[in-house]
Every structure is written in structure tokens, then in C-alpha cells.
């Protein structure tokens, strides 16, 4: 329990900054971090813990946003900015005592508090051991003493806020240039995570993860018809430095969504029925997230998430069986450039790697952590342990999951040419899937009719519904490597109490045959 | 955690570091303890403390905000300086209003010390009770018991100060057949941890699991449904966003009239539908102040089927000559990061004395639904939602439960659901799987669209 004296006498903000600072070419963690980490490890040993790890984490989030909307009465465009920054610093200690886990955390990063909180984690572990059916078993891991950071040229936090605001204002004003556009918003979010990890296995790892998210929104309203429509541009959300931002191309995409939101307002609703679909990467990425990445989490498959996120239609008995067409090869990968799930090491000190999940339609591997590997006969973890804060317990979270591209000969145009009656879906809409990941219904942000092998005008009110294994077996083509794109999602919820993660998925435009298309209200 | 005096001194100190004409400080702290279980054993347990100070400064309508969790003098000075640096370069906010002066905030919550202090010794016996029930019946239990203690203070340099301390708890369990052929759920949120009833929840979930075994496929379509209170709240609470006065007047909600105007004053729902926000109801915690820092108050949104009020923030109320209001609530789990505790959920729908059995007895042919899962908006204007039934769906024939049936996807809006409501029952506080809280009755509605079957158990 954090008492009042501790609360008022908290550590200095500058302490956190200095703690993680180090010469750029340094290859080992800060000595000060190592000293703090060793307090937890020594204290746990004193209590006869068979395992201990500590994460000391500093999180920073900067958000810059601008909304343009009409003044009531005059119609004059009003500008409403949102400029703010949050930072958070603390540590969490995990122990195994008597074969059971215990965890405790605190925002006060001092040697005394680390010792006290380690004791709290031990108390919790001992209490849990009273109804622990089997002792926790951890897969072996190598010990590392190292540093890792998101490759970047320019720290996005040092770029002046004025430069960020100018970029957003230009984009928001570009969207508003058509007087049929009711309102526009533009935003940038920057995130940094300084993280130090030490474990009783001998690891001491310092990491810096940088992420950038951008967003443009346009809204159009037809009051006579009683219709409101929107169109968004969500550039690839990336682990990167500021040098990535020009690649978002906000200006050109602002023009595009301005035209498309107006077209969307008068677009006729889809005629429902069985249709062929072309799903673009910034739409299909979330379908992959929901129907491939989540069901291949081993904790779900074994019932550990039964009370909230659910279980899975895939079980250990599915290994080696076909669950998708031969066009579908998926990998889990925490090493790929600019992906949100890319790290040097996971929150158990396991080095990041790539592994096959589905190979040409055959299910091969679950996502695992150290305590799960032995449950499916694996000798080591796939490095999928992550916590969203110093205050939360690390558990199994998905890596970046990618659909490998098809043959270089397969183009978007050739896939469209092979469709008589279909829909091309772009961007994110409504996503809903059952707790075993069978029945899904997904919408998009914009839709185009495909008739007689050609892309026609925009349509509206589209959703498609299916059963996951049938849907992926209905995939008959995915475009070649030159079409492959990676996108990110920042709100992935799992666990109780819920933790929120950011992750990337990549794919080429992909075709699915005879999918059930619905018209929505 | 801190006292009212400590919070006030901390806020005064932070404001003292600011050179700007307007400065607002929010100081908050929380402590969360939980035990999570699955496969008839404990999987994780945690004790986590958090604290934060958020500083918002404004000059010439230019606002900057900075939040940190270091609270010593040097850190507070640094945080104020960063907020002022952001404000200096921010563009003016065209919708900025002058800050409020001193406010008299009502007391909204009966704080329970035992809930705020509960740790493993109080929680593990509940877990053991549920696991023992499951083991006895050769079933598999998973679940969560959690409590949260929150303290928040707000202050500004024009005399406003407020302090609020709350505690909340919840216990939920999902009990499944070992072969995965059935699943049952039960949950209870409570502002008093002593009221959590693990035996009742364990028995309810295990009985539901036993009764739902080997569910049958029946053709999808539109059904009369009996929604248990959690299921009713899962959908009804999503009507809240439609009461935004601004969005409605701008033509963007279900309460916007075609061609302009609103549907306030019109009877849209049956006589027995009354929706209110009551922050003084002791069953669920609510903040004493609104999002604009005005004192909260009770407000009726729908009275006996007639739309009575829309929600107005200070800015839009000023523009339209209306009184500012609280928001409807019902959105999320509050301060528990989805874990369920603390928070702002004061939405409620009135009920009556009818039991769930009475409602089931009134249905000739229909479905009883335990709760829903993965509910997402399909159309933010009509409020059409999609999601799935979960952990127990049963066919009702001639007023009696006859057959367990497979899960369905639904496609429905809270607006249409309430228009089609036929009967309601007793109202209780519930918390949905995805965190939404409200006080809701069981509800019978006709013509509920369930367009496809889900194979999930």
C-alpha cells in the first residue's frame, strides 16, 4: 500500500530522464538501472523465490489534434486544438514462489520501494499457491546484457509542436475546402517507451520503443435526407522516428478523403447477397488481426481467457490441419522494420524472432510465452510476452502477424478482372467476432462496386459476415510483393483487467469468393 | 492515496508554479488489487498503485496540458513549465469558455473502506468457493475478482476545488464443460465487496453451463427475446451517445429531425420506458462533477416513452441558450482500465417488480439471452450495433425454457430494441463483459434480428 509519506515524497521527473539516458553508442544498460534491478532480484532470492523479474518503465505520450467545424449560426469555421502530453514512470516486479505467480507495482522508483514491493509480490504468490493446481514451469531462455532501440533518425519528441500543428492544420483545411464537408479532424500521437528488464535468469536489457500514429477524418451531412457519412485516412501506424512522417503524405490523402466523403454521402446502398470481395491491406489487416492472430494465441486455446476474451476454434489438435487455402501463409514476427510489435526482446527477455503460424493453409504454431511453451511440446517461447505498462502483468500478446504476398504476377487489376459481381473494401469500419473466433461481421470505411471485371462507383452500407475457416478457404488470390503494405492498430484489448496493445499486420490486396454481403442501416 | 487536505495542498502548490492566468489541476491516485483464475486455478494476481497530476494552463484561449506521475516540487514545476510551453505554441481554441469559479459539489457516494482495502485474504475464499463448485460438478471455472480504490481532486486558480473518493468491486465467472460443449456465466459488480456472493454466482454459472449443454441449431431470423439484465444493458446503454445536444442539432443522431430540429418532446418508446442518469443512486459510483466541472445532478432523458432532454456541455449550452447538463453515463467501466471499478456510469432504466420467470412466462415462442459479446457500432447515426450472444441461449416455448440453442449474431439498435420492448422486470446494477455499467431491468422485446448462427460455445 502506497502511504501518504511515500506519495508526497515521490521521485523527481528528471530522475527518470537521466536514468534512461546514455551515450548513443552504449551497448549495455545504464548502471543506475542495473543497480535498481538488482534490488528486486536480491530481495526475491531472500524470500526463496524461484524466479523474479523487474521492469522499470517510463512512458510518454504526446497528442496533437485539430478539429475544424462550423460555428452555429454564422457557419464560420471554428478551430478547436488539442495539445497535450502525458508521462508515467514506475516499476513492476514478478516472482514465482511455491510454484505460483505474484506481481506488485509502484510509481515510486527507489531502492527501498523496490524492496518493499518485491515483498508484496511474494506475499501474493504465497497466497495464490494455496490453490495452484500445478507449479509454473518456464521454458529456458538465454541471458542477455544489452540495449536495443527502435531504428530512427530523429526523435519525434524533439520536433517542435508548431511544426506538427502546421502539418495538421494544412491537412484539416484541405479536407474542408469542399463546402459539402461538415467537419474535419487531423491528429498525430507520439509514444515512447523506455524499458529496463532484469531477471533472475541473468538478463539485463534496456530498450527504447518509439511509435507514431496519425489520423485524418472527414464528415459530411445531408440534413434533408437525414444522412451523416464519414471517411478516414489512417496512415500506417509505425515504430519509427520523425523521418517517417512525410511518408504519411497527409496533404494528398486529405484531398482524396474530401472527395470520397462527399461521394460516400450520395453512394447507393449495396445490394446484399453472395459476392466476391477484394479486401485492401488497410482493411484486411484488421480481419487478419481478429480471425488469424487472436485465435492462434495459445492462452485462449487452452482456456486461460475463457472469462473475457474467450477461447478459440483452434486447439492443439488443430496443429498440422488445414484451416485456410494454399494461398495463405501467415507468420508471427517481432523483428520487422517499423512494425508496432517489433522489439529487441519481449517482457520475459526472450529475443524477438519470426515464426510460421500457418503454412500454405496448414496450421503450424501457436503464439507462446515461457510458461506456455511446454504445454504444446515446444522447447522455447516464441517471445510473445508483453505488458502495456509498468503497473500491469506481462502475459501472452500477439506478435505482428503477416499474410505473405502472392506471386509477382498477381496484380490488383488482374484480381478485379476476375470478378463478375463484387465489392472492393478499403479502410476500417465495424469489427465484431465471437469468443471462439468463428462468426465475424466486418465493415469498412469505403466501398466500390465491381461489375464485369471493372471497379465502378462508390456504394455504401456494406458489411460482410462469415465463418472464419470457411472464409480463409475461400481466398483464391493475393497480390504480389509490390502491393504488400503494413498497417497498425493501437487499441487491441485482452486480459482482465484489460490491457491495450499496439500491433501491426501486413498483406497485399486479397480476393475472397462468394462471401455473404449485408446491407446495414 | 491522499486526503482531501493533501490533495488541495498539492494542487495549490502546482498552481503556484504557473504564470498563466488560467490553471487547472487534476490530482488522482488509485490502488487496484485482483485475483484472476482459469482452469480451476489462480493464474495471475496483482497489487498495483498509480498516481497522476494533470496540469492544464490557458492564456488568450491557447491551452496546453501535461500529465505526469512524479509529485515532488521539482517535478511539479517541470510539469507546469511543459504545459505552459505547449500552450504558448497552441493555436487559440475558438470554443474556449472562461473557467468556473468555486462550486458546491454534492456528495454522490457512500465510500466503503473495507472494499478499498481488500486484499488476497478477502478475495481468495471467493475464488475457492467457485472453483470448488466447478470441481464438484467436474466443470472448469475461470473468472476475476477485483477491487479498486480511487481518489481524485480537481482545482483551478479561480477558486474551484473538488475531492472525491470511491471504491468498487466485481466478481465474474465463466464455467465451462471440460470437453468445451457448454459454457455459463454470472457476474456481480458491487460498491461493497462484502456483498459479493460467490456461491450464488458459482451456482448460477454452473447451472447455466449444465442446462446449455449440446445447444441445438435453429434457423436464424427475427425473434421475441427475453434479455437478462446484463444483456439488456449491453445494448440499451449504447443509446447514450444519441442524446448529445450538439450532434443532434447538427443532424447527426437518431434524435435529429429530417430537415432540422430535434425529436425532444416526441413519444418514441412504450410507456414503461424511462431512462435517467442518477448519480446519487448508491448502487453505482458516479462523479460529483460533470465533464465541464459543474456539479452533477439527476436528469431524465426519456420519461414514460417521451424524449425529455438532450445533453449539453457548457459551450453548446451557451451557444443555444440551454442549461448545461451532465452526460448520460453508461459508457465504460471508469477508472478500472476495463477492470470494472470506479467511474462514471450513472445511466439507469427503470424497472418494476416482475421476476425473470414472469417475463419468460409471458413469451409464447422466443429466446432467453444471458449476455452479449463484442458489440460494435455499425452505424453511428442510427446506432445500429452488431455483436453475439454468449454463455447461454435458450428457446422459450409456451412460457417455459425448453431447449438450449446455438449462439447467434445480432444486428440491432438500442432505439429499435426499446421501441419493440413489450415488458420489463426488476432493475439491478450490471456490468457488461466489455466494461459498460448501468442499472437495467430484464426486458422482453419483439422482432429482435438474429441473422446468423455462431458455432462458438
Interface residues (C-beta under 8 A of the other chain):
Chain A: X1 X2 X4 X7 X8 X9 X10 X11 X12 X13 X14 X15 X16 X66 X71 X72 X73 X78 X79 X80 X81 X83 X84 X85 X86 X87 X88 X89 X90 X92 X100 X101 X102 X103 X104 X105 X106 X107 X120 X123 X124 X127 X128 X130 X131 X132 X133 X134 X160 X161 X162 X165 X169 X182 X219 X221 X223 X224 X225 X226 X227 X228 X302 X303 X304 X305 X306 X307 X308 X310 X311 X313 X391 X392 X393 X395 X430 X431 X432 X433 X434 X435 X436 X437 X438 X439 X441 X443 X461 X463 X465 X467 X493 X496 X497 X498 X499 X516 X518 X520 X521
Chain B: X1 X2 X3 X6 X10 X29 X31 X32 X34 X35 X36 X37 X38 X39 X40 X41 X42 X43 X44 X45 X46 X47 X48 X49 X50 X51 X52 X54 X63 X64 X65 X66 X67 X68 X69 X70 X71 X72 X74 X75 X78 X79 X82 X86 X87 X89 X90 X91 X92 X93 X94 X95 X120 X121 X124 X127 X128 X131 X140 X142 X143 X144 X146 X172 X173 X174 X176 X180 X183 X185 X249 X250 X251 X252 X256 X258 X259 X260 X316 X319 X320 X336 X337 X338 X339 X340 X373 X374 X375 X376 X377 X378 X379 X380 X381 X382 X384 X386 X387 X388 X390 X407 X409 X411 X413 X433 X435 X451 X452 X453 X454 X455 X456 X457
